[in-house]
Amino acid sequence: MSRALFPRSAAGLDAARDAGCRIALWWRDDDARAPGAALDRLLDLRRAAAVPLALAAIPQGSGPALAEAVAGEAGIAVLQHGFSHANHAPAGEKRAEFGDHRPRAAMRQEVAAGRDVLAALFPGRFLPVFVPPWNRIGAGFRTVLPGLGLPVLSVFGAADAGATPRLVNTHLDIIDWRAGQALTAEDADARLAREIALRIAAGPGCEPIGLLSHHLQHDEAAWTLLAALLDLLAPEPPVIAWPALPSLLAPPPR
């Protein structure tokens, strides 16, 4: 069923198999703050897919209820999604919470406070990875993150291997934000097939493909698309691999 929905991607996976190429994947879901029906559905989908899930949680507003909702769930890590998910960009600029237009001291204080909140709420699950809201962060402020105990940054798009902090990015967002709806299966297939082809061309050591979802924004089409993609990309050693998140998102060696 899923191979028929995504023929180009299925062909790419076949090509990877023939070439002896390993396609690594990971999944990040943004904007977690509290339990609810959408989060329950996300967790059910993760259990059915049996793959790891990185939950990017907003520190301000997160509390024990969110921690209880994921307690006992295997394969779930928590990342820091900004601080309050507030837009501080000047009028006319793209939305951002941590752009270089803000005082650096204020941003440092928020990031440190948010890190402490999540580390306390999710002992053993919290990984020191910063996910800026809207996938935007100032070029200057990003270099401050390692000093705040967050040596890994996750945004959207191809990662610069020499970046500081280290980048572990997402590449396939299941929502078309300009259209305000889920990607069509055809668009998702084209984008995923392109990412697979890039990994085959790059060979060993290429960055994993990051799948991005936003459970609070999903309509039925988005849930259906996400389930179909997870079915297509089910773990199939050695071709399709889902590395454990602590190893994938580990701080870079010193």
VEXDREN-2710 file (C-alpha; in Angstrom, 1 decimal):
% VEXDREN-2710
k/r/px/py/pz
1/MET/0.0/0.0/0.0
2/SER/2.7/2.5/1.1
3/ARG/4.9/1.6/-1.8
4/ALA/2.1/2.4/-4.2
5/LEU/1.5/5.8/-2.6
6/PHE/5.2/6.7/-2.8
7/PRO/6.6/5.0/-6.0
8/ARG/9.6/7.2/-6.4
9/SER/10.7/6.8/-2.8
10/ALA/10.1/3.0/-3.0
11/ALA/12.3/2.9/-6.1
12/GLY/15.0/4.9/-4.2
13/LEU/14.9/2.5/-1.3
14/ASP/15.3/-0.4/-3.8
15/ALA/18.3/1.4/-5.4
16/ALA/19.8/1.9/-1.9
17/ARG/19.4/-1.8/-1.3
18/ASP/21.0/-2.7/-4.6
19/ALA/23.9/-0.3/-3.8
20/GLY/24.4/-1.7/-0.3
21/CYS/23.6/1.8/1.0
22/ARG/22.2/2.3/4.5
23/ILE/19.5/5.0/4.8
24/ALA/19.3/6.3/8.4
25/LEU/16.2/8.1/9.6
26/TRP/14.9/10.0/12.7
27/TRP/11.6/11.6/13.6
28/ARG/11.0/14.9/15.4
29/ASP/7.6/16.2/16.5
30/ASP/7.4/19.8/17.6
31/ASP/5.3/21.9/20.1
32/ALA/4.6/19.5/22.8
33/ARG/3.4/21.2/26.0
34/ALA/0.6/19.1/27.5
35/PRO/-1.2/15.8/27.1
36/GLY/-4.3/15.6/25.0
37/ALA/-6.0/13.6/22.2
38/ALA/-3.4/14.7/19.6
39/LEU/-0.5/13.6/21.7
40/ASP/-2.2/10.3/22.5
41/ARG/-2.7/9.7/18.8
42/LEU/1.0/10.5/18.2
43/LEU/2.1/8.1/20.8
44/ASP/-0.2/5.4/19.5
45/LEU/1.3/5.9/16.0
46/ARG/4.9/5.6/17.4
47/ARG/4.0/2.4/19.2
48/ALA/2.6/0.9/16.0
49/ALA/5.6/2.0/13.9
50/ALA/8.1/0.9/16.6
51/VAL/10.6/3.7/15.8
52/PRO/12.2/6.3/18.1
53/LEU/10.5/9.7/18.5
54/ALA/12.1/13.0/19.5
55/LEU/9.5/15.1/21.2
56/ALA/10.5/18.8/21.0
57/ALA/8.8/20.3/24.1
58/ILE/8.2/24.0/24.9
59/PRO/9.6/24.5/28.4
60/GLN/7.2/27.3/29.5
61/GLY/3.9/25.5/30.0
62/SER/5.3/22.0/30.2
63/GLY/4.7/20.3/33.5
64/PRO/4.3/17.0/35.3
65/ALA/1.2/16.1/33.2
66/LEU/3.4/15.9/30.1
67/ALA/6.0/13.9/31.9
68/GLU/3.3/11.5/33.1
69/ALA/1.9/11.2/29.5
70/VAL/5.2/9.8/28.2
71/ALA/6.2/7.8/31.3
72/GLY/6.7/4.2/30.4
73/GLU/6.9/4.9/26.7
74/ALA/10.0/3.3/25.1
75/GLY/12.0/5.1/22.5
76/ILE/11.0/8.6/23.3
77/ALA/13.5/11.4/23.9
78/VAL/12.7/15.0/24.8
79/LEU/14.4/18.0/23.2
80/GLN/14.2/21.7/24.1
81/HIS/11.9/23.7/21.8
82/GLY/12.8/27.3/22.5
83/PHE/11.4/28.7/25.7
84/SER/7.8/30.0/25.3
85/HIS/7.4/29.7/21.5
86/ALA/6.8/33.5/21.4
87/ASN/7.6/35.6/18.3
88/HIS/10.0/38.4/19.1
89/ALA/10.9/39.3/15.5
90/PRO/10.4/42.9/14.4
91/ALA/7.4/43.7/12.2
92/GLY/7.9/42.6/8.7
93/GLU/10.5/39.9/9.5
94/LYS/9.9/36.1/9.6
95/ARG/8.8/34.8/13.0
96/ALA/11.6/33.9/15.4
97/GLU/12.0/33.6/19.2
98/PHE/15.8/33.6/19.3
99/GLY/16.9/35.9/16.5
100/ASP/19.9/38.2/16.9
101/HIS/17.6/41.2/17.2
102/ARG/17.0/40.4/20.9
103/PRO/19.4/41.2/23.7
104/ARG/21.7/38.2/24.1
105/ALA/21.6/38.2/27.9
106/ALA/17.8/37.8/27.9
107/MET/17.9/34.9/25.4
108/ARG/20.7/33.2/27.4
109/GLN/18.6/33.4/30.5
110/GLU/15.5/31.9/28.8
111/VAL/17.4/29.1/27.2
112/ALA/19.1/28.2/30.5
113/ALA/15.8/28.3/32.4
114/GLY/14.1/26.2/29.8
115/ARG/16.9/23.6/29.8
116/ASP/16.6/23.3/33.6
117/VAL/12.8/22.8/33.4
118/LEU/13.0/20.0/30.9
119/ALA/16.0/18.3/32.5
120/ALA/14.1/18.2/35.8
121/LEU/10.8/17.0/34.2
122/PHE/12.3/14.3/32.0
123/PRO/15.3/12.7/33.8
124/GLY/16.8/10.1/31.5
125/ARG/14.8/11.3/28.5
126/PHE/16.0/14.9/28.0
127/LEU/18.7/15.2/25.5
128/PRO/20.8/18.5/25.2
129/VAL/19.4/19.5/21.8
130/PHE/18.0/22.9/21.0
131/VAL/15.1/23.2/18.5
132/PRO/14.3/26.8/17.8
133/PRO/10.7/27.6/17.1
134/TRP/10.0/28.1/13.4
135/ASN/13.4/26.5/12.8
136/ARG/15.1/29.9/13.0
137/ILE/17.9/31.1/15.2
138/GLY/20.3/34.0/15.0
139/ALA/23.6/33.3/13.4
140/GLY/25.3/34.9/16.4
141/PHE/23.2/33.4/19.2
142/ARG/23.5/29.9/17.9
143/THR/27.2/29.9/18.8
144/VAL/26.2/30.5/22.4
145/LEU/24.3/27.3/22.8
146/PRO/27.2/24.9/23.6
147/GLY/28.1/27.2/26.5
148/LEU/24.5/26.8/27.8
149/GLY/24.8/23.0/27.9
150/LEU/23.1/22.5/24.5
151/PRO/25.9/21.3/22.1
152/VAL/23.4/20.1/19.4
153/LEU/21.1/22.2/17.3
154/SER/18.2/20.9/15.1
155/VAL/16.5/23.0/12.4
156/PHE/15.3/22.2/8.9
157/GLY/17.3/21.5/5.8
158/ALA/20.7/20.1/4.9
159/ALA/23.2/20.3/7.7
160/ASP/26.6/22.0/7.4
161/ALA/29.0/19.3/8.7
162/GLY/31.3/21.9/10.2
163/ALA/28.7/24.0/12.0
164/THR/28.8/25.0/15.6
165/PRO/26.9/23.7/17.4
166/ARG/26.6/20.4/15.6
167/LEU/23.5/20.1/13.5
168/VAL/21.1/17.2/13.4
169/ASN/18.4/18.5/11.1
170/THR/15.0/17.5/9.7
171/HIS/14.3/17.4/6.0
172/LEU/10.7/16.3/5.3
173/ASP/7.9/18.3/7.0
174/ILE/4.6/16.6/6.4
175/ILE/2.8/20.0/6.5
176/ASP/2.8/22.5/3.7
177/TRP/2.7/25.6/5.8
178/ARG/2.0/28.0/2.9
179/ALA/-1.0/26.0/1.8
180/GLY/-2.1/25.4/5.4
181/GLN/-2.6/21.7/4.9
182/ALA/-0.8/18.4/4.8
183/LEU/1.5/17.6/1.9
184/THR/0.0/15.6/-0.9
185/ALA/1.3/12.1/-1.2
186/GLU/2.8/13.1/-4.5
187/ASP/4.7/16.0/-3.0
188/ALA/5.9/13.9/0.0
189/ASP/7.1/11.2/-2.4
190/ALA/9.1/13.7/-4.5
191/ARG/10.7/15.3/-1.5
192/LEU/11.6/12.0/0.2
193/ALA/12.9/10.4/-3.0
194/ARG/15.2/13.4/-3.4
195/GLU/16.6/13.0/0.1
196/ILE/17.1/9.2/-0.5
197/ALA/19.0/9.9/-3.7
198/LEU/21.2/12.4/-2.0
199/ARG/22.1/9.8/0.7
200/ILE/22.9/7.2/-2.0
201/ALA/25.2/9.7/-3.8
202/ALA/26.9/10.8/-0.6
203/GLY/27.7/7.3/0.6
204/PRO/28.7/6.2/4.1
205/GLY/28.6/8.8/6.8
206/CYS/25.8/10.9/5.3
207/GLU/23.4/12.7/7.6
208/PRO/20.2/10.8/8.5
209/ILE/16.9/11.9/6.9
210/GLY/14.8/13.8/9.5
211/LEU/11.0/13.4/9.4
212/LEU/9.1/16.4/10.9
213/SER/5.6/16.5/12.3
214/HIS/3.5/18.8/14.5
215/HIS/0.8/16.8/16.2
216/LEU/-1.2/19.7/17.3
217/GLN/-1.6/21.0/13.7
218/HIS/-2.5/17.7/12.1
219/ASP/-5.8/17.2/10.2
220/GLU/-6.8/13.7/9.1
221/ALA/-4.8/14.0/5.9
222/ALA/-1.7/14.7/7.9
223/TRP/-2.2/11.8/10.2
224/THR/-2.9/9.5/7.2
225/LEU/0.3/10.7/5.4
226/LEU/2.4/10.3/8.5
227/ALA/1.2/6.8/9.1
228/ALA/1.9/5.9/5.5
229/LEU/5.4/7.3/5.5
230/LEU/6.2/5.4/8.7
231/ASP/4.9/2.2/7.1
232/LEU/7.1/2.8/4.0
233/LEU/10.1/3.6/6.2
234/ALA/9.7/0.7/8.6
235/PRO/13.1/-0.6/10.0
236/GLU/14.6/-3.0/7.5
237/PRO/18.2/-3.8/8.5
238/PRO/20.6/-3.0/7.0
239/VAL/19.0/-0.8/4.5
240/ILE/16.5/1.3/6.6
241/ALA/17.9/2.1/10.0
242/TRP/16.5/4.2/12.9
243/PRO/19.4/4.9/15.2
244/ALA/18.7/5.2/18.9
245/LEU/18.2/8.8/19.6
246/PRO/20.8/9.1/22.4
247/SER/23.5/7.9/20.0
248/LEU/22.2/10.0/17.1
249/LEU/21.8/13.2/19.1
250/ALA/24.9/12.8/21.3
251/PRO/27.1/15.8/21.9
252/PRO/30.1/16.0/19.6
253/PRO/33.3/14.5/20.9
254/ARG/35.7/17.0/22.4
END
